[in-house]
């Protein structure tokens, strides 16, 4: 009988010759890294097996990376994005207590004290898929107006950040939704057509059907 268990390792390398100068091994045994984000002197890692730990690793000394904080919760984030000076947005999958996926989730974390990461807000969406789970190109953040966007099954989800609270602002309907951008006070939802809405009430201003009527191809 062979008992096999995965573990995760974190290495820092010297840029001039790519030699390993620091290492952190044996992290989160039996789990797998799903997302990573580097912010200043910290690296954030999300691992998942059934309970999702969000780790904070101190990399201020490249020769001695140290795990200094973590937060455990059900589910996992596939994508992490910085917000403000000490916040982190996580977009991922919601999991119930027996390990079944229940939809998408968006979380807002506070790492002002990196040894005690806290989740300060979370919303769950009744959708099983978003391209942002595997492509960061699908995520758009408007830091000036404090909202984020990403594609779901039948449109673009717009999530607002009111102070430290997440809210689903609404869904912009567009078939085969792939991408979204903002210009001034307007959101452009892109899929089999381009739908333009105002970013306050999400009311449709204009719509352009693409010539072949099909969704855009994934970027290569």
Phi, psi and omega in degrees: 000128178251120177267106182255130179219128181285158171215165183244145182230144181237126183234146170247138184238147175283128188295328186293322182228006178058031175275142178289125179246343179209152183210148174224107188245161178074027182275132174053064180297139180081003181242181184220139180287129180249334183206153178213149177207133178254127179224108179059236181272012184233146171242134179248131180234138172248124174245161183211137163225302172219322174252136189264108173270133171257112183263144169246124181246126178280116180244022179298329172250101185301337181277352184215066178295138184226134172282115186248348180198155175202160178226130179250137179203163176288143180093184180205155177260133176266339183220135178241140182219131179289149178214121182067201185279329186213033177241155180222129177264134175239130175243125184195216189240135176272138183234141175272183188285358174247009174093011179270139178287139183239002179140194180268157174219149174235128184235151175238122183248148177247119177243033176302327168248098187295345177277348180222071179295136179234143171268119186257345177198151178203142170232151178241139181244138184277056177226146183263352188214143167208140180296339180296343179293342178226356179221118179292343178297338184277354182258132178229131178240129172257096185289337181287316181259005172057058170213157178234160181219146173200152183284146170234196187299318188233026179167199179246122176277131178245118183244125181266155176241102181263095186069256177238025182240130177270140175219143173283109181288324178158179179242127174271115184287123173200129180293145178053046183301135181232319187215164174210144176223166175231144174223118183054241185260021185232146175250135178248111178264126190241126177204237174289345173217171174250117181251127180253126178230157172283149188274008177262300181260355183059033177277138183292129178258320181201161178212136180232118177280132179290153191300322182267356176071011181242167183291156176297147176287151178294142179296145181253000000 
